[in-house]
Amino acid sequence: MEGRSSAIVPRATRYTVALVSQIDPKPELLTTEQLLLPLDDFLTRAVGPSIPRTERVFCNRNIKLSEISWVGFDMDYTLAIYDQPAMDDLSIRATIDKLVKRGYPEFINAVPVSTEFPVRGLLIDKRFGHVLKMDRYKHVHKGYHGFRELTKEELRALYHSKKIRPATPRYHWIDTLYALSEVATYAALVDAMEKRGYAVDYAKLFTDIRECIDEAHRDGTILDEVASKLPQYVHRDDELAPTLHKLRSAGKRLFLLTNSRAAYTEKMMTYLLQGAMSEYPAWKNYFDVVICAATKPVFFTERRPLLERDGESTKPAVLPLERGKMYEGGNLPELERALGVRGDEVLYVGDHIYGDILRSKKDSAWRTVMIMQELETEISAYESCKADFDTIAQLEEARERLEDDLRYYQARIKELGRQIDGRANGSTTELEAERMRFKRAIERVRGRFRQTEAEVTALERRTDLRFHPYWGSLLKEANEQSSFGKQVDDYACLYTSRVSNFLSYSPQQTFRSPRDRMSHELGV
């Protein structure tokens, strides 16, 4: 290469020489053919087909699947994707039936309960009977009393003078799909009972609803119905079995860790996986360890014994844990010893932001994946709003320019005021006229500012309606993450809409989070 001008060396060749020079003291020994790389062709080729956004796995924290040796799964709402409207309707009917048996008026049987009303991430204020949505800073932006939207003045008077403390008995946090029926029932009964003139004890009503739905789960009212009609309540994903198989084929070991009891787990997993692939004669063959009745989040914080299920009874588990058997209970340290792994070698996949994700991140080094079946709708809504988001961004830039103009004109008026005051014995007519011109300019700027604010507000309202008719985006609130979105961001290394989305990725995939920029880095 000596004597050849860099001006006539192709860009791909020059790039390669720079790299080779760092590792080979005699790059001149290499031939031109060895140096050429088709970078120009690579950079100009058409983009190939990619994974649809609704089926992607999104990353909050860098993670290399090549460093993961065990992948654990929750069952309900994770491997088993329920038909949410059907489940909500079943839970609501069971709850209202039990409320009537407790002495509530018969007319509540006929009260229409909207399963479309609630989303995850809402906060129940049991003192006033309100349902609220907060941003990441626990600032309340939206609220309903029954189905009446609370005004900004009402929200300001009740929630903006003191910091909201969701962990206190006054509030109840809705963080699971399982709990959506509680919110729907609560809002509907508050609305209906007050319209009929009942004095509602909001805290007692919510407590009764929660107790009734828990009772309906314990006594089999809900679970027996689901287990007997699984196709009606659960979507069987044909790509779930190939996804688990792909992970196993790459050398990953799999475990199931669910709060569901053994009998229900057996029925559900048989429905989801039995006969899906000839390589697995039974659903348990997909997993190296199966643990039921784990009682998460207690599993992550307390030392409960791990038991082996033996028919209808249980006995203390003996290590090593055996594939094909079912275990119950246990705790985090004991499971890690049984698996023979350190925490950061485990990837746990679940749907419950507290029981599966938040708690495991706080009490262990497990890496985490959150399953949000609402994510597909969220992404579709986001994409449909791109034009409005662009317009909002332009209006916000215009608003900043108007604020700059206001500052300029206000500073000039102050300066003119000082000049006028300094001319006690001289003529100030021209200065007064100029000050009036600036004042009129300020009024014009303020008028445009109010118009811009109104346009932004209208667009934000329109985009909210595309996400959800009551609450807007699940993961965002105004310009901030919602309280729920903040938890997803903090505690889920990865998130996606269903487990089978991993089928499109290599089991050795490296997921990289987007660069996290602070405000001062934007626009550079």
C-alpha positions in Angstrom: 0.0 0.0 0.0 3.0 2.3 0.3 2.9 5.2 -2.2 -0.8 4.9 -2.8 -2.7 8.1 -2.1 -5.6 7.7 0.4 -7.7 9.8 -1.9 -8.0 6.9 -4.4 -8.5 4.1 -1.9 -12.1 3.1 -1.6 -13.8 4.1 1.6 -14.3 0.4 2.7 -10.5 -0.2 2.1 -9.4 2.9 4.1 -11.7 1.9 7.0 -10.3 -1.6 7.1 -6.6 -0.4 6.9 -7.3 1.8 9.9 -8.5 -1.2 11.9 -5.8 -3.6 10.7 -3.1 -1.0 11.5 -4.1 -1.2 15.2 -3.4 -5.0 15.4 -0.8 -5.7 12.7 2.6 -3.9 12.7 3.0 -4.5 9.0 -0.3 -3.9 7.2 1.6 -3.3 4.0 1.9 -7.1 3.7 -1.8 -7.5 3.2 -3.2 -7.4 -0.4 -5.9 -5.1 -1.6 -8.2 -8.1 -2.1 -7.8 -8.9 1.6 -8.7 -5.4 2.7 -11.8 -4.8 0.7 -15.1 -5.0 2.6 -18.4 -4.3 1.0 -19.3 -1.5 3.4 -20.8 0.7 0.7 -23.0 -2.1 -0.4 -24.0 -2.8 3.2 -24.9 0.8 3.9 -26.9 1.4 0.8 -28.9 -1.9 0.6 -32.6 -1.8 1.2 -33.8 -2.6 4.7 -35.0 -6.1 5.1 -38.2 -7.2 6.8 -38.2 -6.6 10.5 -40.2 -7.8 13.5 -43.5 -5.9 13.7 -43.4 -3.5 16.5 -46.4 -5.1 18.3 -44.4 -8.4 18.4 -41.1 -6.9 19.6 -39.3 -7.4 22.9 -38.4 -3.9 24.3 -35.4 -3.3 26.5 -35.0 -1.0 29.6 -31.7 -2.5 30.7 -29.0 -4.2 28.7 -29.1 -7.9 28.9 -27.2 -10.7 27.2 -29.3 -13.9 26.8 -26.0 -15.8 26.3 -25.3 -15.2 30.0 -28.7 -16.6 31.1 -28.6 -20.2 32.1 -32.2 -20.5 33.6 -35.4 -19.0 32.4 -38.4 -19.0 34.8 -42.0 -18.4 34.0 -45.1 -17.4 35.8 -48.3 -19.1 34.5 -51.4 -16.9 34.7 -51.4 -14.0 32.3 -47.8 -15.0 31.3 -47.8 -18.4 29.7 -51.6 -18.5 29.9 -53.0 -15.4 28.1 -56.6 -14.9 29.3 -59.4 -13.4 27.4 -59.7 -10.3 29.5 -63.3 -9.2 28.8 -64.5 -12.8 29.4 -62.5 -13.0 32.7 -63.7 -9.6 33.9 -67.3 -10.5 33.1 -67.1 -13.8 35.0 -65.4 -12.1 38.0 -67.9 -9.3 38.1 -70.9 -11.6 38.0 -69.4 -13.7 40.8 -68.6 -10.7 42.9 -72.1 -9.0 42.6 -73.8 -12.3 43.4 -71.8 -12.6 46.7 -72.4 -8.9 47.5 -76.2 -9.5 47.3 -75.8 -12.5 49.6 -74.1 -10.1 52.0 -77.1 -7.8 52.1 -76.5 -5.4 49.3 -79.7 -4.4 47.4 -81.0 -6.7 44.7 -81.0 -4.0 42.0 -77.2 -4.2 41.7 -77.7 -7.4 39.8 -79.0 -5.3 36.9 -76.3 -2.5 37.2 -74.3 -2.3 33.9 -70.6 -2.8 34.7 -68.2 -1.6 32.0 -65.2 -3.8 31.5 -63.7 -1.1 29.3 -63.5 1.4 32.2 -60.4 0.2 34.1 -56.7 -0.1 33.2 -53.7 -1.1 35.2 -51.9 1.5 37.2 -55.0 3.2 38.7 -55.3 4.2 42.4 -58.4 3.8 44.5 -59.1 6.6 47.0 -61.3 4.7 49.5 -62.0 7.9 51.5 -63.8 9.7 48.6 -64.7 6.8 46.3 -62.4 8.2 43.5 -60.4 6.3 40.9 -57.2 8.1 40.0 -54.3 8.1 37.5 -51.0 9.5 38.4 -47.7 10.3 36.6 -44.3 9.0 37.7 -44.1 11.7 40.4 -47.4 10.7 42.0 -49.1 13.8 40.6 -52.8 13.1 39.9 -53.8 14.0 36.4 -57.1 12.2 35.9 -59.8 11.0 38.2 -63.4 9.6 38.2 -66.1 9.4 40.8 -68.2 6.6 39.5 -68.3 7.5 35.8 -68.2 11.2 36.3 -64.8 12.7 35.4 -63.4 14.9 38.2 -62.6 18.5 37.2 -59.1 19.9 37.4 -60.3 22.1 40.3 -61.5 19.0 42.2 -58.2 17.2 41.6 -56.2 20.3 42.6 -58.2 20.8 45.9 -57.9 17.1 47.0 -54.6 15.9 45.7 -52.2 18.7 44.7 -51.4 20.3 48.1 -50.0 17.1 49.7 -47.9 14.2 48.4 -49.9 11.1 47.6 -48.8 8.1 49.7 -50.3 5.0 47.9 -48.9 2.6 50.6 -51.3 4.0 53.2 -54.6 2.3 54.1 -56.6 5.1 52.4 -55.4 4.0 48.9 -55.3 0.8 46.9 -53.0 0.3 43.9 -54.3 -1.6 40.9 -51.4 -3.3 39.3 -52.7 -6.6 37.8 -55.2 -7.6 35.1 -56.8 -9.8 37.7 -57.8 -6.7 39.7 -59.5 -4.8 36.8 -62.9 -6.3 37.6 -62.6 -4.8 41.1 -62.3 -1.3 39.7 -65.1 -1.8 37.2 -67.4 -3.1 39.9 -66.5 -0.4 42.3 -67.0 2.5 39.9 -70.3 1.1 38.6 -71.7 0.5 42.1 -70.6 4.0 43.4 -72.3 5.5 40.4 -75.5 3.5 40.6 -76.0 3.5 44.4 -75.5 7.3 44.7 -77.9 7.9 41.8 -80.5 6.0 43.8 -79.9 8.0 46.9 -77.8 5.6 48.9 -75.2 6.9 51.4 -72.2 5.0 50.3 -69.4 4.0 52.7 -66.7 4.0 50.0 -64.0 2.2 52.0 -66.4 -0.6 53.1 -67.8 -1.0 49.6 -64.3 -1.5 48.2 -63.3 -3.9 51.0 -66.5 -5.9 50.4 -65.8 -6.1 46.7 -62.3 -7.3 47.3 -63.4 -9.9 49.8 -66.1 -11.2 47.6 -63.9 -11.7 44.6 -61.2 -13.4 46.7 -63.9 -15.6 48.1 -65.1 -16.4 44.6 -61.5 -17.5 43.7 -61.1 -19.6 46.9 -64.4 -21.5 46.6 -63.9 -22.3 43.0 -66.7 -20.1 41.6 -64.2 -18.5 39.1 -61.5 -21.1 38.7 -63.8 -24.1 38.3 -65.7 -22.2 35.6 -62.4 -21.3 33.8 -61.0 -24.9 34.1 -64.1 -26.4 32.7 -64.2 -24.0 29.7 -60.6 -23.2 29.0 -61.0 -22.4 25.3 -63.6 -19.8 26.2 -61.3 -18.0 28.7 -57.7 -18.7 27.6 -56.0 -18.0 24.2 -53.9 -21.0 23.2 -50.8 -19.7 21.6 -49.5 -22.1 18.9 -46.1 -20.5 19.1 -45.6 -21.0 22.8 -44.3 -24.6 22.6 -41.8 -23.8 19.8 -40.6 -20.8 21.8 -39.9 -23.0 24.9 -38.3 -25.6 22.7 -36.0 -23.0 21.1 -34.8 -21.9 24.5 -34.2 -25.5 25.6 -32.4 -26.3 22.3 -30.0 -23.4 23.0 -29.0 -25.0 26.4 -31.3 -22.9 28.6 -33.0 -24.7 31.5 -36.6 -23.8 32.2 -38.6 -23.6 35.4 -42.3 -22.8 36.2 -43.0 -20.7 39.3 -46.7 -20.0 39.8 -49.1 -19.1 42.6 -51.7 -21.4 41.2 -52.4 -24.7 42.9 -51.2 -28.0 41.4 -54.6 -29.2 40.1 -55.3 -26.0 38.3 -51.8 -25.8 37.0 -52.0 -29.3 35.6 -55.2 -28.5 33.7 -54.0 -25.2 32.4 -50.5 -26.4 31.3 -52.0 -29.5 29.7 -54.3 -27.3 27.7 -51.5 -24.9 26.6 -48.8 -27.4 25.8 -49.9 -31.0 25.7 -49.5 -32.5 22.2 -48.0 -29.3 20.8 -44.7 -30.9 19.8 -43.9 -34.6 19.4 -40.6 -34.1 21.2 -42.5 -33.5 24.4 -44.8 -36.3 25.4 -46.1 -34.3 28.4 -46.2 -30.6 29.3 -43.8 -31.1 32.3 -41.1 -32.2 29.8 -40.7 -28.6 28.8 -39.6 -27.7 32.3 -36.7 -28.8 34.5 -38.4 -27.7 37.7 -42.2 -27.0 38.4 -43.2 -25.1 41.5 -46.9 -24.4 42.3 -48.5 -22.5 45.2 -45.4 -20.3 45.4 -47.3 -17.5 47.2 -45.4 -14.7 45.5 -44.4 -12.1 46.6 -43.8 -13.9 49.9 -41.6 -16.4 48.0 -39.0 -13.6 47.5 -39.0 -12.4 51.1 -39.8 -15.3 53.5 -38.3 -18.7 54.2 -41.1 -21.1 53.5 -40.2 -24.8 53.1 -40.2 -26.4 49.6 -42.5 -29.4 49.4 -42.8 -32.2 46.9 -46.3 -33.1 45.8 -47.0 -36.8 46.2 -50.4 -37.5 44.9 -52.9 -35.6 47.1 -50.3 -35.0 49.8 -47.0 -33.3 50.1 -43.6 -34.2 51.7 -40.4 -32.2 52.2 -38.5 -31.9 48.9 -35.1 -33.6 48.6 -32.4 -32.1 46.4 -31.6 -32.4 43.6 -35.1 -31.4 42.2 -36.3 -33.8 39.6 -37.8 -33.1 36.2 -41.3 -34.3 35.9 -42.3 -33.8 39.5 -44.3 -31.0 41.0 -43.2 -29.0 44.0 -44.9 -26.4 46.2 -43.9 -23.4 48.2 -40.3 -22.7 48.7 -38.3 -19.5 48.8 -35.8 -17.6 46.7 -32.5 -18.7 48.4 -33.6 -22.3 48.5 -34.5 -22.3 44.8 -31.2 -20.7 43.8 -29.3 -23.4 45.7 -31.4 -26.1 44.1 -30.8 -24.7 40.6 -27.1 -24.1 41.3 -27.0 -20.6 39.9 -26.3 -17.0 40.9 -29.1 -14.5 40.7 -28.0 -12.8 37.5 -28.0 -16.0 35.6 -31.8 -16.3 36.0 -34.3 -14.6 33.8 -37.8 -14.5 35.2 -40.9 -13.8 33.0 -44.1 -12.6 34.7 -47.0 -10.2 34.4 -47.4 -8.9 37.9 -45.4 -5.7 38.4 -45.2 -6.3 42.2 -45.4 -10.0 42.8 -43.3 -11.1 39.8 -41.2 -8.1 38.7 -40.8 -5.4 41.4 -40.3 -7.9 44.3 -37.9 -10.1 42.5 -35.8 -7.1 41.5 -35.7 -5.7 45.0 -34.9 -9.0 46.7 -32.7 -10.7 44.2 -30.4 -10.2 41.2 -32.8 -12.0 38.8 -33.2 -10.4 35.4 -36.8 -9.8 34.6 -39.2 -9.8 31.6 -42.7 -8.3 32.0 -45.6 -9.6 29.9 -48.1 -6.9 29.1 -50.8 -8.1 26.8 -52.1 -4.5 26.5 -48.9 -3.6 24.8 -50.1 -4.5 21.3 -53.0 -2.0 21.6 -50.7 0.6 23.2 -48.2 0.4 20.3 -51.0 0.5 17.7 -52.5 3.6 19.3 -49.1 5.2 19.5 -48.4 4.7 15.8 -51.8 6.1 14.9 -51.0 9.3 16.8 -47.6 10.0 15.2 -48.9 13.0 13.1 -50.6 14.5 16.2 -47.4 14.0 18.3 -45.4 15.8 15.6 -47.9 18.7 15.6 -47.7 18.8 19.4 -43.9 19.0 19.3 -44.1 21.8 16.7 -46.6 23.7 18.9 -44.4 23.2 22.0 -41.4 24.7 20.1 -43.6 27.6 19.0 -44.7 28.0 22.7 -41.1 28.2 23.7 -40.4 30.9 21.1 -43.4 32.9 22.3 -42.1 32.6 25.9 -38.8 34.0 24.7 -40.6 36.9 23.0 -42.5 37.6 26.2 -39.3 37.7 28.2 -37.7 40.1 25.6 -40.7 42.5 25.5 -41.1 42.5 29.3 -37.4 43.2 29.7 -37.6 46.1 27.2 -40.6 47.6 29.1 -38.7 47.5 32.3 -35.7 49.2 30.7 -38.0 51.9 29.2 -39.5 52.4 32.6 -36.1 53.1 34.1 -35.3 55.5 31.3 -38.6 57.3 31.7 -38.0 57.6 35.5 -34.5 59.0 34.8 -35.9 61.9 32.7 -37.8 63.7 35.4 -37.4 67.1 33.7 -37.2 66.0 30.1 -39.5 64.8 27.4 -40.6 61.2 27.6 -43.2 61.1 24.8 -41.2 58.9 22.4 -40.3 56.5 25.3 -43.9 56.3 26.4 -45.0 55.5 22.8 -42.4 52.8 22.5 -43.4 51.3 25.8 -47.1 51.2 24.6 -45.9 49.4 21.4 -44.2 46.8 23.5 -47.3 46.4 25.7 -49.5 45.8 22.6 -46.9 43.3 21.4 -47.1 41.5 24.7 -50.9 41.2 24.4 -50.5 39.8 20.9 -48.0 37.3 22.0 -50.2 36.3 25.0 -53.1 35.8 22.6 -51.0 33.5 20.4 -49.8 31.7 23.5 -53.3 31.0 24.7 -54.3 29.8 21.2 -51.2 27.5 21.2 -52.1 26.1 24.6 -55.6 25.4 23.5 -54.4 23.6 20.4 -52.0 21.5 22.5 -54.7 20.6 25.0 -57.2 19.6 22.2 -54.6 17.4 20.5 -53.6 15.8 23.8 -57.2 15.0 24.5 -57.6 13.5 21.0 -54.5 11.3 21.4 -55.7 10.2 24.8 -59.0 8.9 23.3 -57.1 6.8 20.8 -55.4 5.0 23.6 -58.3 4.6 26.0 -61.6 6.4 26.3 -61.2 7.1 30.0 -57.5 7.1 30.9 -55.4 7.6 27.8 -52.1 5.8 27.5 -51.3 3.0 29.9 -47.6 3.9 30.2 -47.7 7.6 29.8 -49.5 10.6 31.4 -49.1 14.0 29.7 -45.4 14.4 29.0 -44.3 12.0 31.7 -44.4 8.2 32.3 -47.5 7.2 34.2 -47.0 5.7 37.6 -47.4 2.3 36.1 -45.0 3.1 33.2 -42.4 4.2 35.8 -42.6 0.9 37.5 -42.2 -1.0 34.2 -39.2 1.2 33.4 -37.6 0.7 36.8 -38.2 -3.0 37.4 -38.5 -4.8 34.0 -35.3 -5.4 32.2 -37.4 -6.4 29.1 -41.0 -6.1 28.3 -43.2 -7.5 25.6 -46.8 -8.5 24.9 -46.5 -12.3 25.0 -43.9 -15.0 25.7 -43.9 -16.3 22.1 -42.5 -13.0 20.8 -39.1 -14.4 21.9 -39.4 -16.9 19.0 -38.3 -14.2 16.6 -35.0 -13.7 18.6 -31.9 -15.7 19.0 -31.6 -17.4 22.5 -28.1 -15.7 22.5 -29.6 -12.3 21.7 -28.1 -9.2 23.2 -30.8 -6.6 24.0 -29.6 -3.0 24.3 -31.6 -0.3 25.9 -31.8 3.1 24.1 -29.4 5.8 25.3 -30.9 7.5 28.3 -30.6 11.3 27.8 -31.2 14.1 30.2 -32.9 17.3 29.3 -29.6 19.2 28.8 -28.5 16.6 26.2 -31.6 17.0 24.0 -31.4 18.9 20.8 -27.6 18.6 20.6 
